[in-house]
Amino acid sequence: MKELQFEHLSFYYHDAMNVLTNSENKTVIFVNKDYDEIHGVVEIKANETFKIFPRYNVNFLIDQYEITVSANYVDSE
């Protein structure tokens, strides 16, 4: 698992994914290794809540200030 600290949250995500962040919009975007497919998006709101836009093959596990993102597939190298 890879790790990212963004705003007040810790993100742990699948090794086959990459992450793009936008500090202005407080958005974290999970993409595949080739950066051509979005797996999910997390928008962080001002009151420390967040909105998740998952893709069908991705799971988000939320535990207080930690979000773990895993994929329901095996990525072939």
C-alpha positions in Angstrom: 0.0 0.0 0.0 1.1 3.5 -0.8 0.4 6.4 1.7 -0.6 10.1 1.3 -1.3 12.7 4.0 -3.7 15.4 2.7 -5.6 17.9 4.8 -6.5 16.2 8.0 -6.7 12.7 6.4 -4.4 9.8 5.8 -4.9 7.9 2.6 -3.7 4.4 2.0 -4.1 3.1 -1.5 -3.5 0.2 -3.8 0.1 -0.1 -5.2 -1.3 -0.1 -8.8 -2.8 3.4 -8.3 -1.4 6.9 -8.5 -2.9 10.0 -6.9 -3.5 13.5 -8.1 -4.3 16.2 -5.6 -5.8 19.7 -5.9 -5.2 21.8 -2.8 -7.4 24.7 -4.0 -10.5 22.4 -4.5 -9.4 20.0 -1.7 -9.7 17.0 -4.0 -7.9 13.7 -4.2 -8.2 11.7 -7.4 -7.1 8.1 -7.6 -6.0 7.0 -11.1 -4.5 3.9 -12.6 -0.7 3.6 -13.2 -1.0 5.0 -16.7 -3.0 8.0 -15.6 -5.7 7.3 -18.1 -8.5 5.9 -15.9 -10.1 7.4 -12.8 -10.7 5.0 -10.0 -12.3 7.4 -7.5 -12.4 11.0 -6.2 -12.6 12.3 -2.7 -13.8 15.9 -2.1 -12.9 17.3 1.3 -15.5 19.8 2.6 -14.9 22.8 4.9 -16.5 21.2 7.9 -14.1 18.2 7.7 -16.7 16.0 6.0 -16.0 14.5 2.6 -17.8 13.3 -0.5 -16.6 10.1 -2.3 -17.1 9.3 -6.0 -16.0 5.6 -6.4 -15.8 3.6 -9.5 -17.4 0.1 -9.4 -14.2 -1.8 -9.0 -12.8 0.2 -6.1 -13.5 0.0 -2.3 -13.2 2.8 0.2 -12.8 1.9 3.9 -13.2 4.9 6.2 -12.0 4.8 9.8 -12.1 8.2 11.5 -9.3 10.2 9.8 -7.9 7.3 7.6 -9.2 6.3 4.2 -8.0 3.0 2.6 -8.6 2.6 -1.1 -8.4 -0.9 -2.6 -9.2 -2.3 -6.0 -11.2 -5.4 -6.9 -8.8 -6.5 -9.6 -5.3 -7.8 -10.1 -3.2 -5.3 -12.1 -1.0 -7.0 -14.7 2.4 -5.5 -15.1 
